[in-house]
């Protein structure tokens, strides 16, 4: 991975675009909102499926093990609607993160013809990525998994099977926030369920017993399902809370994780904290900031274009 073309001390060697690149596609950059993006990476796809499975498992345990058997109708209804709504928002944020072009630089656009169309000033030097043969904008880095240079690339996350970059960072932040919220919610409901349904004076099952009327499942099965849910909730809460805090810190400081780890000195004018938040989430603070469906437009039929390291679905 690389930093901006204006830095010559990077790991990879950049070279000015002073020679003709034969046989490469060229053309103007394509915006990430013009196509749906999907990376064909085995590890990433497995992690993405696991994420959905664990969220749906938590939803199953909360709904069918804890809430539906409850004798209090309003308790079950309010908590069921709230938890399921948060789960839908979390999964929607995951999909938007995974299927949004993170800000890929057009592959193979480092051609003499395209350079001439840029009308560069005399003496102006631009740089290309030797791996994907594309012109490298400032703050772009190459991802070896996506096999593309990504604008303002923060990191590649296997759990969303995509890079987190300029165009999808907002959705990734929402994903971590909603997963953290449903983890806290599930832990609270589990704690309340254990408190009301477990009798510690019994010795029939690990020094306690679960009241049969608290669940439609057998007591041992209900207890094991809830214990696994608590372990999952603690693990997810720890991971997503830390990642959410890191992302907010990076946005406020206008610095990506890669730039922080490489200790790069900024050559760009850093935004103020709220300017950075508005740039990522769009506009003034509103409920749209936390809505992963905002900006989603109906699309026509999608045509798959296969490519090495990933696939692009174009309208």
C-alpha positions as CSV (number, residue, x, y, z in Angstrom):
1,X,0.0,0.0,0.0
2,X,1.1,3.5,-0.8
3,X,0.7,7.0,0.3
4,X,0.3,10.2,-1.7
5,X,2.3,10.6,-4.9
6,X,3.8,13.8,-3.4
7,X,5.8,11.7,-0.9
8,X,8.9,10.0,-2.2
9,X,9.9,8.1,1.0
10,X,7.0,5.6,0.6
11,X,7.5,1.9,0.6
12,X,6.7,1.5,-3.1
13,X,8.6,3.5,-5.7
14,X,6.5,5.9,-7.7
15,X,7.6,7.1,-11.1
16,X,6.4,10.1,-13.1
17,X,4.0,9.5,-16.0
18,X,6.5,10.4,-18.7
19,X,6.2,7.3,-20.9
20,X,3.5,5.8,-22.9
21,X,1.6,2.8,-21.4
22,X,0.6,0.5,-24.2
23,X,-2.6,-1.6,-24.1
24,X,-4.2,0.0,-21.1
25,X,-7.7,1.2,-20.8
26,X,-8.1,4.9,-20.2
27,X,-10.9,7.4,-19.5
28,X,-12.3,9.7,-16.9
29,X,-12.7,8.5,-13.3
30,X,-16.0,6.8,-12.4
31,X,-17.7,7.8,-9.2
32,X,-18.5,5.1,-6.7
33,X,-22.2,6.0,-6.7
34,X,-22.5,4.9,-10.3
35,X,-22.1,1.2,-9.7
36,X,-22.5,-1.5,-7.1
37,X,-19.2,-3.0,-6.0
38,X,-18.3,-6.5,-4.9
39,X,-15.0,-8.1,-4.1
40,X,-14.5,-11.7,-4.9
41,X,-12.3,-12.6,-2.0
42,X,-12.8,-16.0,-0.3
43,X,-11.8,-14.9,3.2
44,X,-13.9,-11.7,3.0
45,X,-17.0,-13.5,1.7
46,X,-16.8,-16.1,4.6
47,X,-16.3,-13.3,7.2
48,X,-19.3,-11.4,5.7
49,X,-21.5,-14.5,5.8
50,X,-20.4,-15.1,9.4
51,X,-21.3,-11.5,10.3
52,X,-24.8,-12.0,9.0
53,X,-25.2,-15.4,10.7
54,X,-24.1,-14.0,14.1
55,X,-26.5,-11.0,13.8
56,X,-29.4,-13.2,12.8
57,X,-28.5,-15.7,15.6
58,X,-28.7,-12.8,18.1
59,X,-32.0,-11.8,16.7
60,X,-33.3,-15.3,16.9
61,X,-32.4,-15.8,20.5
62,X,-33.7,-12.4,21.6
63,X,-37.0,-12.8,19.7
64,X,-37.8,-16.5,20.1
65,X,-36.0,-17.5,23.3
66,X,-36.6,-14.3,25.4
67,X,-39.3,-12.1,24.1
68,X,-42.1,-14.2,22.5
69,X,-42.5,-16.5,25.5
70,X,-42.8,-13.4,27.8
71,X,-46.2,-13.0,29.5
72,X,-45.8,-9.2,29.3
73,X,-47.2,-8.3,25.9
74,X,-45.9,-4.7,25.8
75,X,-42.5,-5.7,27.1
76,X,-42.1,-8.2,24.3
77,X,-43.6,-5.8,21.6
78,X,-41.5,-2.7,22.5
79,X,-38.2,-4.6,22.9
80,X,-38.8,-6.8,19.9
81,X,-39.5,-3.9,17.6
82,X,-36.6,-1.9,18.9
83,X,-34.1,-4.7,18.7
84,X,-35.2,-5.9,15.2
85,X,-35.1,-2.3,13.9
86,X,-31.5,-1.9,15.1
87,X,-30.6,-5.3,13.6
88,X,-32.1,-4.2,10.2
89,X,-30.1,-1.0,10.4
90,X,-26.9,-2.8,11.2
91,X,-27.3,-5.3,8.3
92,X,-28.3,-2.5,5.9
93,X,-25.1,-0.6,6.9
94,X,-23.1,-3.7,6.4
95,X,-24.5,-4.2,2.9
96,X,-24.0,-0.5,2.0
97,X,-20.4,-0.8,3.2
98,X,-19.7,-4.0,1.3
99,X,-21.5,-3.1,-2.0
100,X,-20.3,0.6,-2.3
101,X,-17.2,1.4,-4.3
102,X,-14.9,2.8,-1.6
103,X,-13.3,5.2,-4.0
104,X,-11.4,3.1,-6.5
105,X,-9.2,4.9,-8.9
106,X,-9.9,3.8,-12.5
107,X,-7.6,0.9,-13.3
108,X,-5.1,1.4,-16.1
109,X,-5.8,5.1,-16.8
110,X,-2.1,6.0,-16.7
111,X,-1.8,6.4,-20.5
112,X,-0.3,9.2,-22.6
113,X,-3.6,10.0,-24.1
114,X,-5.3,10.5,-20.7
115,X,-2.3,12.5,-19.4
116,X,-2.7,14.9,-22.3
117,X,-6.4,15.3,-21.6
118,X,-5.4,16.5,-18.0
119,X,-3.6,19.5,-19.5
120,X,-0.9,19.5,-16.9
121,X,1.2,22.6,-16.3
122,X,4.9,22.6,-17.4
123,X,7.0,20.9,-14.7
124,X,4.0,19.4,-12.9
125,X,4.7,15.8,-11.8
126,X,2.1,13.2,-11.3
127,X,2.6,9.6,-10.1
128,X,1.3,6.2,-11.0
129,X,0.8,3.0,-9.1
130,X,3.0,0.3,-10.6
131,X,0.6,-2.4,-9.5
132,X,-2.7,-1.3,-11.1
133,X,-1.2,1.2,-13.6
134,X,-3.4,4.1,-12.5
135,X,-2.8,7.7,-11.7
136,X,-2.5,8.1,-8.0
137,X,-4.4,11.0,-6.5
138,X,-3.2,12.5,-3.2
139,X,-3.9,10.3,-0.2
140,X,-4.7,7.2,-2.3
141,X,-3.3,3.8,-1.3
142,X,-3.1,0.5,-3.1
143,X,-5.1,-2.4,-1.7
144,X,-3.6,-5.8,-2.5
145,X,-6.9,-7.5,-1.9
146,X,-9.1,-5.2,-4.0
147,X,-6.2,-4.8,-6.5
148,X,-7.0,-1.2,-6.9
149,X,-5.9,2.2,-5.5
150,X,-8.5,3.5,-3.1
151,X,-9.0,7.2,-2.4
152,X,-8.5,8.0,1.3
153,X,-8.2,4.3,2.1
154,X,-8.5,3.7,5.9
155,X,-8.1,0.0,5.9
156,X,-9.4,-3.2,4.3
157,X,-11.9,-4.9,6.6
158,X,-12.6,-8.6,5.9
159,X,-15.8,-8.5,8.0
160,X,-17.4,-6.2,5.3
161,X,-15.4,-7.8,2.5
162,X,-14.3,-4.3,1.3
163,X,-11.9,-1.5,1.8
164,X,-13.1,1.4,4.0
165,X,-12.4,4.5,1.9
166,X,-13.7,7.9,0.8
167,X,-17.2,6.7,-0.4
168,X,-18.2,4.1,2.2
169,X,-16.6,5.2,5.5
170,X,-20.0,6.6,6.6
171,X,-21.7,3.2,6.2
172,X,-18.8,1.5,8.0
173,X,-19.1,3.9,11.0
174,X,-22.9,3.2,11.1
175,X,-22.3,-0.5,10.9
176,X,-20.0,-0.5,13.9
177,X,-22.3,1.8,15.8
178,X,-25.4,-0.3,15.3
179,X,-23.6,-3.6,16.0
180,X,-22.4,-2.1,19.3
181,X,-25.9,-1.0,20.2
182,X,-27.5,-4.4,19.5
183,X,-24.7,-6.0,21.5
184,X,-25.4,-3.8,24.5
185,X,-29.2,-4.4,24.0
186,X,-28.8,-8.2,23.8
187,X,-26.5,-8.2,26.9
188,X,-29.1,-6.2,28.9
189,X,-32.0,-8.4,27.9
190,X,-30.0,-11.5,28.7
191,X,-29.1,-10.2,32.1
192,X,-32.7,-9.4,32.8
193,X,-33.8,-12.8,31.6
194,X,-31.2,-14.6,33.8
195,X,-32.2,-12.4,36.8
196,X,-35.9,-13.2,36.5
197,X,-35.8,-16.8,35.3
198,X,-32.8,-18.4,37.0
199,X,-33.0,-19.9,40.5
200,X,-29.6,-20.3,42.0
201,X,-30.7,-22.6,44.8
202,X,-31.2,-25.5,42.3
203,X,-28.5,-28.0,41.6
204,X,-29.9,-29.7,38.5
205,X,-27.9,-27.8,35.9
206,X,-24.5,-26.3,36.8
207,X,-25.7,-25.1,40.3
208,X,-28.7,-23.3,38.9
209,X,-31.9,-24.1,37.0
210,X,-33.9,-22.1,34.4
211,X,-37.6,-21.8,34.9
212,X,-39.4,-23.8,32.1
213,X,-42.2,-21.1,31.8
214,X,-39.6,-18.5,30.7
215,X,-39.0,-20.1,27.3
216,X,-40.5,-22.5,24.8
217,X,-37.2,-24.3,24.6
218,X,-36.0,-26.8,27.2
219,X,-34.1,-25.1,30.1
220,X,-30.7,-26.5,29.2
221,X,-31.1,-25.4,25.5
222,X,-32.3,-22.0,26.5
223,X,-29.4,-21.4,28.9
224,X,-26.8,-22.5,26.4
225,X,-28.3,-20.3,23.7
226,X,-28.2,-17.3,26.0
227,X,-24.7,-18.0,27.2
228,X,-23.4,-18.1,23.7
229,X,-25.4,-14.9,22.9
230,X,-23.7,-13.2,25.9
231,X,-20.2,-14.3,24.7
232,X,-21.0,-13.1,21.2
233,X,-22.3,-9.8,22.5
234,X,-19.2,-9.1,24.6
235,X,-16.9,-10.0,21.7
236,X,-18.8,-7.8,19.2
237,X,-19.2,-5.0,21.6
238,X,-15.5,-4.8,22.4
239,X,-14.5,-4.9,18.7
240,X,-17.1,-2.5,17.3
241,X,-16.9,0.0,20.1
242,X,-13.1,0.3,19.7
243,X,-13.5,0.5,15.9
244,X,-16.3,3.1,16.2
245,X,-14.2,5.3,18.4
246,X,-11.1,4.9,16.2
247,X,-13.2,5.9,13.1
248,X,-14.7,9.0,14.7
249,X,-11.2,10.0,16.0
250,X,-9.8,9.6,12.4
251,X,-12.6,11.6,10.9
252,X,-12.3,14.4,13.4
253,X,-8.5,14.6,12.8
254,X,-8.9,14.2,9.0
255,X,-6.4,11.3,9.0
256,X,-6.8,7.7,7.8
257,X,-5.6,4.7,9.8
258,X,-2.9,4.0,7.2
259,X,-1.6,7.6,7.4
260,X,-1.6,7.4,11.2
261,X,0.3,4.1,11.3
262,X,2.8,5.3,8.7
263,X,3.2,8.5,10.7
264,X,2.8,10.6,7.5
265,X,3.0,14.3,7.7
266,X,0.0,15.9,6.1
267,X,0.5,17.7,2.8
268,X,-3.2,18.5,2.6
269,X,-5.1,21.2,4.6
270,X,-6.7,19.3,7.4
271,X,-10.4,20.0,8.1
272,X,-11.7,21.1,11.4
273,X,-13.6,18.4,13.4
274,X,-17.1,19.3,12.4
275,X,-16.0,19.9,8.8
276,X,-14.6,16.4,8.7
277,X,-17.8,14.9,10.1
278,X,-19.9,16.9,7.6
279,X,-17.7,15.8,4.7
280,X,-18.1,12.1,5.6
281,X,-21.8,12.1,6.7
282,X,-23.0,14.9,4.4
283,X,-24.5,18.2,5.2
284,X,-25.5,19.5,8.6
285,X,-26.2,17.2,11.5
286,X,-29.6,15.4,11.0
287,X,-31.2,12.0,11.3
288,X,-29.9,11.3,7.8
289,X,-26.5,10.9,9.3
290,X,-27.6,7.7,11.0
291,X,-29.8,6.4,8.2
292,X,-28.0,3.8,6.1
293,X,-30.8,4.0,3.5
294,X,-30.2,7.7,2.8
295,X,-29.2,8.3,-0.8
296,X,-30.2,4.8,-1.9
297,X,-31.8,4.9,-5.4
298,X,-33.7,2.2,-7.2
299,X,-31.5,0.6,-9.9
300,X,-32.3,-1.2,-13.1
301,X,-30.9,-4.6,-14.0
302,X,-27.4,-5.1,-12.9
303,X,-24.8,-6.5,-15.3
304,X,-21.8,-8.3,-13.9
305,X,-18.4,-7.4,-15.2
306,X,-15.8,-9.9,-13.9
307,X,-12.3,-8.7,-13.1
308,X,-9.3,-10.1,-11.3
309,X,-9.7,-9.6,-7.6
310,X,-13.3,-8.5,-7.6
311,X,-16.4,-7.7,-9.6
312,X,-18.2,-4.6,-10.5
313,X,-22.0,-4.6,-11.1
314,X,-22.8,-1.8,-13.5
315,X,-26.2,-0.3,-14.3
